[in-house]
Amino acid sequence: MVVLNNDFIFQILAVVEEIPYGFVATYGQIAKLSGHDKNARLVGKVLSISEYYGRFPCHRVVNASGRCVPGWTDQQSLLENEGIIFKKEGYVDLKKHQWKIK
């Protein structure tokens, strides 16, 4: 079981900080890259409190389908300003814009 402590929070935020301009990552992808494969929901929790730890490009994180955070009305426009294309259903086109780790 992972505890939501500062070490865990900073591991997540360090990965989020690496997402390049014009790309998105999924919660599961962030969890895996931070070494916590099964904790995608905790990634979302960390991102919801990230403002207390500094400025991070949390708008670049979407769910596995490419959907933005419900209720965060600015997320889509922030992504569109970076050139992210949305499908007509309102989901990010992950084939074009998902961050590919080499």
Biopython code that builds the backbone (N, CA, C, O; Angstrom):
import numpy as np
from Bio.PDB.StructureBuilder import StructureBuilder

atoms = [
    (1, "MET", "N", (0.838, -1.181, 0.000)),
    (1, "MET", "CA", (0.000, 0.000, 0.000)),
    (1, "MET", "C", (0.887, 1.251, 0.000)),
    (1, "MET", "O", (1.822, 1.357, 0.794)),
    (2, "VAL", "N", (0.593, 2.173, -0.877)),
    (2, "VAL", "CA", (1.353, 3.411, -0.972)),
    (2, "VAL", "C", (0.697, 4.453, -0.084)),
    (2, "VAL", "O", (-0.523, 4.619, -0.090)),
    (3, "VAL", "N", (1.519, 5.147, 0.672)),
    (3, "VAL", "CA", (1.035, 6.213, 1.533)),
    (3, "VAL", "C", (1.262, 7.534, 0.810)),
    (3, "VAL", "O", (2.302, 7.741, 0.185)),
    (4, "LEU", "N", (0.292, 8.413, 0.899)),
    (4, "LEU", "CA", (0.392, 9.718, 0.256)),
    (4, "LEU", "C", (1.261, 10.618, 1.135)),
    (4, "LEU", "O", (0.752, 11.385, 1.952)),
    (5, "ASN", "N", (2.587, 10.512, 0.952)),
    (5, "ASN", "CA", (3.516, 11.339, 1.711)),
    (5, "ASN", "C", (4.312, 12.205, 0.746)),
    (5, "ASN", "O", (4.167, 12.074, -0.470)),
    (6, "ASN", "N", (5.146, 13.082, 1.275)),
    (6, "ASN", "CA", (5.890, 14.005, 0.423)),
    (6, "ASN", "C", (6.778, 13.297, -0.591)),
    (6, "ASN", "O", (6.894, 13.754, -1.728)),
    (7, "ASP", "N", (7.404, 12.196, -0.207)),
    (7, "ASP", "CA", (8.259, 11.469, -1.158)),
    (7, "ASP", "C", (7.443, 10.987, -2.357)),
    (7, "ASP", "O", (7.849, 11.161, -3.506)),
    (8, "PHE", "N", (6.298, 10.383, -2.079)),
    (8, "PHE", "CA", (5.429, 9.902, -3.151)),
    (8, "PHE", "C", (4.945, 11.067, -4.009)),
    (8, "PHE", "O", (4.953, 10.988, -5.238)),
    (9, "ILE", "N", (4.529, 12.133, -3.362)),
    (9, "ILE", "CA", (4.018, 13.305, -4.080)),
    (9, "ILE", "C", (5.084, 13.859, -5.012)),
    (9, "ILE", "O", (4.801, 14.143, -6.175)),
    (10, "PHE", "N", (6.296, 14.016, -4.520)),
    (10, "PHE", "CA", (7.356, 14.575, -5.355)),
    (10, "PHE", "C", (7.797, 13.617, -6.464)),
    (10, "PHE", "O", (8.251, 14.072, -7.514)),
    (11, "GLN", "N", (7.675, 12.307, -6.258)),
    (11, "GLN", "CA", (7.952, 11.353, -7.334)),
    (11, "GLN", "C", (6.969, 11.563, -8.478)),
    (11, "GLN", "O", (7.358, 11.586, -9.646)),
    (12, "ILE", "N", (5.704, 11.716, -8.137)),
    (12, "ILE", "CA", (4.664, 11.927, -9.152)),
    (12, "ILE", "C", (4.890, 13.255, -9.871)),
    (12, "ILE", "O", (4.878, 13.309, -11.101)),
    (13, "LEU", "N", (5.091, 14.306, -9.114)),
    (13, "LEU", "CA", (5.240, 15.637, -9.709)),
    (13, "LEU", "C", (6.502, 15.752, -10.556)),
    (13, "LEU", "O", (6.524, 16.502, -11.531)),
    (14, "ALA", "N", (7.552, 15.018, -10.196)),
    (14, "ALA", "CA", (8.774, 15.025, -11.005)),
    (14, "ALA", "C", (8.509, 14.432, -12.386)),
    (14, "ALA", "O", (9.049, 14.916, -13.380)),
    (15, "VAL", "N", (7.691, 13.398, -12.453)),
    (15, "VAL", "CA", (7.340, 12.804, -13.743)),
    (15, "VAL", "C", (6.451, 13.757, -14.538)),
    (15, "VAL", "O", (6.667, 13.961, -15.733)),
    (16, "VAL", "N", (5.463, 14.333, -13.885)),
    (16, "VAL", "CA", (4.557, 15.271, -14.559)),
    (16, "VAL", "C", (5.334, 16.437, -15.152)),
    (16, "VAL", "O", (5.030, 16.904, -16.249)),
    (17, "GLU", "N", (6.322, 16.895, -14.429)),
    (17, "GLU", "CA", (7.141, 18.019, -14.884)),
    (17, "GLU", "C", (7.887, 17.716, -16.180)),
    (17, "GLU", "O", (8.270, 18.634, -16.905)),
    (18, "GLU", "N", (8.094, 16.447, -16.473)),
    (18, "GLU", "CA", (8.826, 16.033, -17.675)),
    (18, "GLU", "C", (7.953, 15.909, -18.925)),
    (18, "GLU", "O", (8.483, 15.765, -20.027)),
    (19, "ILE", "N", (6.629, 15.963, -18.776)),
    (19, "ILE", "CA", (5.754, 15.829, -19.950)),
    (19, "ILE", "C", (6.021, 17.004, -20.882)),
    (19, "ILE", "O", (5.859, 18.156, -20.478)),
    (20, "PRO", "N", (6.425, 16.737, -22.112)),
    (20, "PRO", "CA", (6.761, 17.830, -23.034)),
    (20, "PRO", "C", (5.547, 18.657, -23.459)),
    (20, "PRO", "O", (4.418, 18.169, -23.493)),
    (21, "TYR", "N", (5.809, 19.893, -23.774)),
    (21, "TYR", "CA", (4.814, 20.808, -24.330)),
    (21, "TYR", "C", (4.201, 20.147, -25.570)),
    (21, "TYR", "O", (4.925, 19.616, -26.412)),
    (22, "GLY", "N", (2.888, 20.179, -25.679)),
    (22, "GLY", "CA", (2.216, 19.606, -26.842)),
    (22, "GLY", "C", (1.918, 18.126, -26.741)),
    (22, "GLY", "O", (1.473, 17.513, -27.711)),
    (23, "PHE", "N", (2.159, 17.543, -25.572)),
    (23, "PHE", "CA", (1.889, 16.118, -25.355)),
    (23, "PHE", "C", (1.113, 15.941, -24.061)),
    (23, "PHE", "O", (1.089, 16.829, -23.208)),
    (24, "VAL", "N", (0.483, 14.785, -23.928)),
    (24, "VAL", "CA", (-0.226, 14.426, -22.698)),
    (24, "VAL", "C", (0.258, 13.056, -22.238)),
    (24, "VAL", "O", (0.827, 12.282, -23.008)),
    (25, "ALA", "N", (0.016, 12.783, -20.965)),
    (25, "ALA", "CA", (0.259, 11.457, -20.389)),
    (25, "ALA", "C", (-1.006, 11.063, -19.644)),
    (25, "ALA", "O", (-1.823, 11.912, -19.286)),
    (26, "THR", "N", (-1.155, 9.777, -19.419)),
    (26, "THR", "CA", (-2.312, 9.296, -18.670)),
    (26, "THR", "C", (-1.919, 9.090, -17.204)),
    (26, "THR", "O", (-0.738, 9.002, -16.866)),
    (27, "TYR", "N", (-2.931, 9.016, -16.355)),
    (27, "TYR", "CA", (-2.678, 8.761, -14.935)),
    (27, "TYR", "C", (-1.903, 7.454, -14.754)),
    (27, "TYR", "O", (-0.960, 7.387, -13.965)),
    (28, "GLY", "N", (-2.306, 6.430, -15.484)),
    (28, "GLY", "CA", (-1.628, 5.141, -15.396)),
    (28, "GLY", "C", (-0.189, 5.209, -15.859)),
    (28, "GLY", "O", (0.688, 4.569, -15.278)),
    (29, "GLN", "N", (0.054, 5.977, -16.894)),
    (29, "GLN", "CA", (1.410, 6.153, -17.410)),
    (29, "GLN", "C", (2.286, 6.844, -16.358)),
    (29, "GLN", "O", (3.433, 6.446, -16.153)),
    (30, "ILE", "N", (1.757, 7.869, -15.697)),
    (30, "ILE", "CA", (2.497, 8.566, -14.649)),
    (30, "ILE", "C", (2.772, 7.623, -13.486)),
    (30, "ILE", "O", (3.874, 7.614, -12.937)),
    (31, "ALA", "N", (1.774, 6.829, -13.111)),
    (31, "ALA", "CA", (1.956, 5.863, -12.027)),
    (31, "ALA", "C", (3.076, 4.881, -12.369)),
    (31, "ALA", "O", (3.944, 4.613, -11.538)),
    (32, "LYS", "N", (3.057, 4.353, -13.576)),
    (32, "LYS", "CA", (4.077, 3.393, -13.995)),
    (32, "LYS", "C", (5.469, 4.027, -14.031)),
    (32, "LYS", "O", (6.432, 3.437, -13.541)),
    (33, "LEU", "N", (5.575, 5.215, -14.603)),
    (33, "LEU", "CA", (6.867, 5.889, -14.704)),
    (33, "LEU", "C", (7.449, 6.265, -13.346)),
    (33, "LEU", "O", (8.664, 6.398, -13.199)),
    (34, "SER", "N", (6.576, 6.435, -12.356)),
    (34, "SER", "CA", (7.049, 6.789, -11.018)),
    (34, "SER", "C", (7.335, 5.552, -10.169)),
    (34, "SER", "O", (7.750, 5.665, -9.015)),
    (35, "GLY", "N", (7.108, 4.367, -10.750)),
    (35, "GLY", "CA", (7.379, 3.129, -10.033)),
    (35, "GLY", "C", (6.226, 2.640, -9.182)),
    (35, "GLY", "O", (6.417, 1.805, -8.297)),
    (36, "HIS", "N", (5.033, 3.148, -9.440)),
    (36, "HIS", "CA", (3.849, 2.778, -8.661)),
    (36, "HIS", "C", (2.729, 2.352, -9.602)),
    (36, "HIS", "O", (1.671, 2.980, -9.648)),
    (37, "ASP", "N", (2.972, 1.280, -10.351)),
    (37, "ASP", "CA", (2.099, 0.832, -11.438)),
    (37, "ASP", "C", (0.604, 0.809, -11.123)),
    (37, "ASP", "O", (-0.208, 1.159, -11.979)),
    (38, "LYS", "N", (0.241, 0.417, -9.955)),
    (38, "LYS", "CA", (-1.174, 0.183, -9.617)),
    (38, "LYS", "C", (-1.829, 1.377, -8.918)),
    (38, "LYS", "O", (-2.874, 1.220, -8.288)),
    (39, "ASN", "N", (-1.237, 2.552, -9.019)),
    (39, "ASN", "CA", (-1.727, 3.681, -8.236)),
    (39, "ASN", "C", (-2.148, 4.880, -9.072)),
    (39, "ASN", "O", (-1.866, 6.022, -8.707)),
    (40, "ALA", "N", (-2.811, 4.634, -10.176)),
    (40, "ALA", "CA", (-3.259, 5.723, -11.049)),
    (40, "ALA", "C", (-4.213, 6.666, -10.317)),
    (40, "ALA", "O", (-4.173, 7.876, -10.538)),
    (41, "ARG", "N", (-5.054, 6.134, -9.465)),
    (41, "ARG", "CA", (-5.990, 6.999, -8.732)),
    (41, "ARG", "C", (-5.258, 7.922, -7.769)),
    (41, "ARG", "O", (-5.648, 9.075, -7.584)),
    (42, "LEU", "N", (-4.200, 7.412, -7.159)),
    (42, "LEU", "CA", (-3.413, 8.266, -6.269)),
    (42, "LEU", "C", (-2.705, 9.369, -7.053)),
    (42, "LEU", "O", (-2.489, 10.462, -6.529)),
    (43, "VAL", "N", (-2.348, 9.091, -8.291)),
    (43, "VAL", "CA", (-1.766, 10.132, -9.145)),
    (43, "VAL", "C", (-2.771, 11.275, -9.272)),
    (43, "VAL", "O", (-2.405, 12.444, -9.145)),
    (44, "GLY", "N", (-4.020, 10.942, -9.519)),
    (44, "GLY", "CA", (-5.056, 11.966, -9.603)),
    (44, "GLY", "C", (-5.182, 12.761, -8.317)),
    (44, "GLY", "O", (-5.361, 13.978, -8.352)),
    (45, "LYS", "N", (-5.090, 12.089, -7.190)),
    (45, "LYS", "CA", (-5.159, 12.765, -5.893)),
    (45, "LYS", "C", (-3.991, 13.738, -5.737)),
    (45, "LYS", "O", (-4.173, 14.875, -5.302)),
    (46, "VAL", "N", (-2.798, 13.283, -6.094)),
    (46, "VAL", "CA", (-1.621, 14.154, -6.012)),
    (46, "VAL", "C", (-1.799, 15.385, -6.892)),
    (46, "VAL", "O", (-1.505, 16.504, -6.471)),
    (47, "LEU", "N", (-2.279, 15.176, -8.107)),
    (47, "LEU", "CA", (-2.446, 16.311, -9.016)),
    (47, "LEU", "C", (-3.488, 17.293, -8.490)),
    (47, "LEU", "O", (-3.396, 18.491, -8.754)),
    (48, "SER", "N", (-4.470, 16.801, -7.756)),
    (48, "SER", "CA", (-5.505, 17.694, -7.222)),
    (48, "SER", "C", (-4.971, 18.600, -6.117)),
    (48, "SER", "O", (-5.589, 19.618, -5.803)),
    (49, "ILE", "N", (-3.823, 18.241, -5.518)),
    (49, "ILE", "CA", (-3.236, 19.077, -4.470)),
    (49, "ILE", "C", (-1.888, 19.666, -4.889)),
    (49, "ILE", "O", (-1.176, 20.241, -4.066)),
    (50, "SER", "N", (-1.543, 19.524, -6.152)),
    (50, "SER", "CA", (-0.216, 19.938, -6.625)),
    (50, "SER", "C", (0.061, 21.419, -6.428)),
    (50, "SER", "O", (1.220, 21.809, -6.280)),
    (51, "GLU", "N", (-0.962, 22.248, -6.421)),
    (51, "GLU", "CA", (-0.764, 23.694, -6.275)),
    (51, "GLU", "C", (-0.062, 24.039, -4.966)),
    (51, "GLU", "O", (0.555, 25.100, -4.867)),
    (52, "TYR", "N", (-0.139, 23.179, -3.972)),
    (52, "TYR", "CA", (0.525, 23.416, -2.689)),
    (52, "TYR", "C", (2.024, 23.110, -2.750)),
    (52, "TYR", "O", (2.755, 23.394, -1.801)),
    (53, "TYR", "N", (2.478, 22.540, -3.854)),
    (53, "TYR", "CA", (3.868, 22.135, -4.007)),
    (53, "TYR", "C", (4.604, 22.916, -5.090)),
    (53, "TYR", "O", (5.801, 22.711, -5.288)),
    (54, "GLY", "N", (3.927, 23.785, -5.774)),
    (54, "GLY", "CA", (4.539, 24.571, -6.844)),
    (54, "GLY", "C", (3.690, 24.535, -8.092)),
    (54, "GLY", "O", (2.517, 24.164, -8.063)),
    (55, "ARG", "N", (4.317, 24.935, -9.199)),
    (55, "ARG", "CA", (3.605, 24.968, -10.489)),
    (55, "ARG", "C", (4.071, 23.794, -11.348)),
    (55, "ARG", "O", (5.263, 23.627, -11.608)),
    (56, "PHE", "N", (3.113, 22.996, -11.778)),
    (56, "PHE", "CA", (3.397, 21.821, -12.586)),
    (56, "PHE", "C", (2.388, 21.764, -13.730)),
    (56, "PHE", "O", (1.268, 22.253, -13.586)),
    (57, "PRO", "N", (2.770, 21.174, -14.866)),
    (57, "PRO", "CA", (1.854, 21.109, -16.015)),
    (57, "PRO", "C", (0.825, 19.986, -15.880)),
    (57, "PRO", "O", (0.745, 19.096, -16.727)),
    (58, "CYS", "N", (0.050, 20.042, -14.817)),
    (58, "CYS", "CA", (-0.947, 18.996, -14.540)),
    (58, "CYS", "C", (-2.020, 18.928, -15.611)),
    (58, "CYS", "O", (-2.682, 17.901, -15.762)),
    (59, "HIS", "N", (-2.199, 20.008, -16.354)),
    (59, "HIS", "CA", (-3.206, 19.996, -17.424)),
    (59, "HIS", "C", (-2.843, 18.997, -18.517)),
    (59, "HIS", "O", (-3.689, 18.653, -19.343)),
    (60, "ARG", "N", (-1.602, 18.529, -18.534)),
    (60, "ARG", "CA", (-1.143, 17.568, -19.546)),
    (60, "ARG", "C", (-1.423, 16.118, -19.164)),
    (60, "ARG", "O", (-0.957, 15.203, -19.843)),
    (61, "VAL", "N", (-2.172, 15.896, -18.098)),
    (61, "VAL", "CA", (-2.502, 14.538, -17.671)),
    (61, "VAL", "C", (-4.001, 14.315, -17.879)),
    (61, "VAL", "O", (-4.834, 15.087, -17.404)),
    (62, "VAL", "N", (-4.318, 13.246, -18.596)),
    (62, "VAL", "CA", (-5.707, 12.877, -18.916)),
    (62, "VAL", "C", (-5.937, 11.418, -18.544)),
    (62, "VAL", "O", (-4.996, 10.710, -18.185)),
    (63, "ASN", "N", (-7.179, 10.970, -18.628)),
    (63, "ASN", "CA", (-7.425, 9.562, -18.312)),
    (63, "ASN", "C", (-7.025, 8.674, -19.498)),
    (63, "ASN", "O", (-6.608, 9.173, -20.543)),
    (64, "ALA", "N", (-7.155, 7.374, -19.326)),
    (64, "ALA", "CA", (-6.693, 6.412, -20.336)),
    (64, "ALA", "C", (-7.423, 6.530, -21.664)),
    (64, "ALA", "O", (-6.932, 6.050, -22.686)),
    (65, "SER", "N", (-8.597, 7.168, -21.660)),
    (65, "SER", "CA", (-9.347, 7.383, -22.897)),
    (65, "SER", "C", (-9.038, 8.728, -23.540)),
    (65, "SER", "O", (-9.468, 9.003, -24.661)),
    (66, "GLY", "N", (-8.288, 9.567, -22.822)),
    (66, "GLY", "CA", (-7.979, 10.900, -23.333)),
    (66, "GLY", "C", (-8.932, 11.972, -22.837)),
    (66, "GLY", "O", (-8.931, 13.096, -23.339)),
    (67, "ARG", "N", (-9.748, 11.622, -21.846)),
    (67, "ARG", "CA", (-10.728, 12.574, -21.322)),
    (67, "ARG", "C", (-10.082, 13.506, -20.308)),
    (67, "ARG", "O", (-9.222, 13.100, -19.526)),
    (68, "CYS", "N", (-10.510, 14.760, -20.334)),
    (68, "CYS", "CA", (-10.045, 15.756, -19.375)),
    (68, "CYS", "C", (-10.738, 15.552, -18.027)),
    (68, "CYS", "O", (-11.691, 14.781, -17.906)),
    (69, "VAL", "N", (-10.235, 16.259, -17.031)),
    (69, "VAL", "CA", (-10.793, 16.186, -15.689)),
    (69, "VAL", "C", (-12.202, 16.790, -15.681)),
    (69, "VAL", "O", (-12.372, 17.939, -16.089)),
    (70, "PRO", "N", (-13.206, 16.049, -15.229)),
    (70, "PRO", "CA", (-14.556, 16.609, -15.147)),
    (70, "PRO", "C", (-14.568, 17.816, -14.209)),
    (70, "PRO", "O", (-14.041, 17.753, -13.098)),
    (71, "GLY", "N", (-15.162, 18.894, -14.655)),
    (71, "GLY", "CA", (-15.261, 20.084, -13.831)),
    (71, "GLY", "C", (-14.118, 21.069, -13.977)),
    (71, "GLY", "O", (-14.218, 22.203, -13.510)),
    (72, "TRP", "N", (-13.030, 20.655, -14.620)),
    (72, "TRP", "CA", (-11.907, 21.580, -14.833)),
    (72, "TRP", "C", (-12.079, 22.161, -16.233)),
    (72, "TRP", "O", (-11.566, 21.619, -17.212)),
    (73, "THR", "N", (-12.791, 23.240, -16.309)),
    (73, "THR", "CA", (-13.190, 23.798, -17.599)),
    (73, "THR", "C", (-12.020, 24.373, -18.399)),
    (73, "THR", "O", (-12.110, 24.458, -19.624)),
    (74, "ASP", "N", (-10.945, 24.764, -17.756)),
    (74, "ASP", "CA", (-9.808, 25.356, -18.462)),
    (74, "ASP", "C", (-8.842, 24.324, -19.058)),
    (74, "ASP", "O", (-8.022, 24.673, -19.908)),
    (75, "GLN", "N", (-8.925, 23.090, -18.637)),
    (75, "GLN", "CA", (-7.946, 22.097, -19.081)),
    (75, "GLN", "C", (-7.932, 21.950, -20.599)),
    (75, "GLN", "O", (-6.859, 21.944, -21.203)),
    (76, "GLN", "N", (-9.081, 21.835, -21.216)),
    (76, "GLN", "CA", (-9.120, 21.652, -22.667)),
    (76, "GLN", "C", (-8.518, 22.855, -23.386)),
    (76, "GLN", "O", (-7.757, 22.680, -24.338)),
    (77, "SER", "N", (-8.841, 24.059, -22.957)),
    (77, "SER", "CA", (-8.291, 25.235, -23.645)),
    (77, "SER", "C", (-6.787, 25.347, -23.430)),
    (77, "SER", "O", (-6.072, 25.773, -24.336)),
    (78, "LEU", "N", (-6.294, 24.976, -22.257)),
    (78, "LEU", "CA", (-4.842, 24.967, -22.025)),
    (78, "LEU", "C", (-4.155, 23.996, -22.988)),
    (78, "LEU", "O", (-3.106, 24.312, -23.549)),
    (79, "LEU", "N", (-4.742, 22.832, -23.173)),
    (79, "LEU", "CA", (-4.170, 21.841, -24.092)),
    (79, "LEU", "C", (-4.278, 22.302, -25.543)),
    (79, "LEU", "O", (-3.334, 22.142, -26.317)),
    (80, "GLU", "N", (-5.412, 22.866, -25.911)),
    (80, "GLU", "CA", (-5.571, 23.363, -27.280)),
    (80, "GLU", "C", (-4.557, 24.467, -27.580)),
    (80, "GLU", "O", (-4.070, 24.570, -28.706)),
    (81, "ASN", "N", (-4.241, 25.287, -26.588)),
    (81, "ASN", "CA", (-3.229, 26.330, -26.771)),
    (81, "ASN", "C", (-1.845, 25.750, -27.031)),
    (81, "ASN", "O", (-0.973, 26.440, -27.558)),
    (82, "GLU", "N", (-1.638, 24.487, -26.666)),
    (82, "GLU", "CA", (-0.375, 23.797, -26.922)),
    (82, "GLU", "C", (-0.431, 22.991, -28.221)),
    (82, "GLU", "O", (0.520, 22.283, -28.552)),
    (83, "GLY", "N", (-1.532, 23.096, -28.950)),
    (83, "GLY", "CA", (-1.665, 22.392, -30.220)),
    (83, "GLY", "C", (-2.261, 21.012, -30.120)),
    (83, "GLY", "O", (-2.273, 20.275, -31.105)),
    (84, "ILE", "N", (-2.762, 20.638, -28.943)),
    (84, "ILE", "CA", (-3.385, 19.329, -28.759)),
    (84, "ILE", "C", (-4.718, 19.313, -29.503)),
    (84, "ILE", "O", (-5.526, 20.235, -29.384)),
    (85, "ILE", "N", (-4.928, 18.253, -30.268)),
    (85, "ILE", "CA", (-6.171, 18.098, -31.039)),
    (85, "ILE", "C", (-7.118, 17.182, -30.279)),
    (85, "ILE", "O", (-6.725, 16.135, -29.764)),
    (86, "PHE", "N", (-8.373, 17.603, -30.224)),
    (86, "PHE", "CA", (-9.410, 16.813, -29.574)),
    (86, "PHE", "C", (-10.299, 16.175, -30.634)),
    (86, "PHE", "O", (-10.607, 16.784, -31.659)),
    (87, "LYS", "N", (-10.703, 14.943, -30.367)),
    (87, "LYS", "CA", (-11.687, 14.289, -31.218)),
    (87, "LYS", "C", (-13.032, 14.956, -30.980)),
    (87, "LYS", "O", (-13.198, 15.696, -30.010)),
    (88, "LYS", "N", (-13.988, 14.700, -31.856)),
    (88, "LYS", "CA", (-15.280, 15.377, -31.723)),
    (88, "LYS", "C", (-16.016, 15.010, -30.439)),
    (88, "LYS", "O", (-16.904, 15.748, -30.012)),
    (89, "GLU", "N", (-15.664, 13.882, -29.812)),
    (89, "GLU", "CA", (-16.293, 13.515, -28.539)),
    (89, "GLU", "C", (-15.727, 14.315, -27.380)),
    (89, "GLU", "O", (-16.212, 14.200, -26.254)),
    (90, "GLY", "N", (-14.697, 15.133, -27.640)),
    (90, "GLY", "CA", (-14.079, 15.935, -26.589)),
    (90, "GLY", "C", (-12.915, 15.256, -25.895)),
    (90, "GLY", "O", (-12.481, 15.690, -24.827)),
    (91, "TYR", "N", (-12.410, 14.193, -26.499)),
    (91, "TYR", "CA", (-11.284, 13.459, -25.933)),
    (91, "TYR", "C", (-10.014, 13.808, -26.708)),
    (91, "TYR", "O", (-10.065, 14.060, -27.912)),
    (92, "VAL", "N", (-8.869, 13.821, -26.011)),
    (92, "VAL", "CA", (-7.586, 14.044, -26.673)),
    (92, "VAL", "C", (-7.318, 12.882, -27.624)),
    (92, "VAL", "O", (-7.595, 11.729, -27.296)),
    (93, "ASP", "N", (-6.787, 13.185, -28.786)),
    (93, "ASP", "CA", (-6.369, 12.150, -29.725)),
    (93, "ASP", "C", (-5.035, 11.586, -29.227)),
    (93, "ASP", "O", (-3.970, 12.113, -29.549)),
    (94, "LEU", "N", (-5.107, 10.509, -28.439)),
    (94, "LEU", "CA", (-3.912, 9.938, -27.818)),
    (94, "LEU", "C", (-2.927, 9.371, -28.845)),
    (94, "LEU", "O", (-1.723, 9.338, -28.592)),
    (95, "LYS", "N", (-3.425, 8.931, -29.985)),
    (95, "LYS", "CA", (-2.517, 8.411, -31.016)),
    (95, "LYS", "C", (-1.555, 9.496, -31.491)),
    (95, "LYS", "O", (-0.405, 9.214, -31.828)),
    (96, "LYS", "N", (-2.031, 10.723, -31.514)),
    (96, "LYS", "CA", (-1.203, 11.834, -31.975)),
    (96, "LYS", "C", (-0.435, 12.516, -30.853)),
    (96, "LYS", "O", (0.666, 13.019, -31.074)),
    (97, "HIS", "N", (-1.001, 12.540, -29.653)),
    (97, "HIS", "CA", (-0.458, 13.421, -28.625)),
    (97, "HIS", "C", (0.014, 12.760, -27.339)),
    (97, "HIS", "O", (0.465, 13.458, -26.430)),
    (98, "GLN", "N", (-0.076, 11.422, -27.231)),
    (98, "GLN", "CA", (0.395, 10.800, -25.993)),
    (98, "GLN", "C", (1.918, 10.806, -25.969)),
    (98, "GLN", "O", (2.573, 10.484, -26.960)),
    (99, "TRP", "N", (2.456, 11.173, -24.834)),
    (99, "TRP", "CA", (3.904, 11.206, -24.607)),
    (99, "TRP", "C", (4.454, 9.797, -24.738)),
    (99, "TRP", "O", (4.050, 8.886, -24.016)),
    (100, "LYS", "N", (5.360, 9.638, -25.649)),
    (100, "LYS", "CA", (5.992, 8.340, -25.892)),
    (100, "LYS", "C", (7.380, 8.345, -25.233)),
    (100, "LYS", "O", (8.250, 9.135, -25.601)),
    (101, "ILE", "N", (7.566, 7.478, -24.282)),
    (101, "ILE", "CA", (8.841, 7.377, -23.579)),
    (101, "ILE", "C", (9.727, 6.412, -24.342)),
    (101, "ILE", "O", (9.308, 5.306, -24.681)),
    (102, "LYS", "N", (10.943, 6.831, -24.607)),
    (102, "LYS", "CA", (11.872, 5.973, -25.351)),
    (102, "LYS", "C", (12.680, 5.129, -24.413)),
    (102, "LYS", "O", (13.517, 4.343, -24.857)),
]
sb = StructureBuilder()
sb.init_structure("model")
sb.init_model(0)
sb.init_chain("A")
sb.init_seg("    ")
for serial, (resi, resn, name, xyz) in enumerate(atoms, 1):
    if name == "N":
        sb.init_residue(resn, " ", resi, " ")
    sb.init_atom(name, np.array(xyz, "f"), 0.0, 1.0, " ", f" {name:<3s}", serial, name[0])
structure = sb.get_structure()
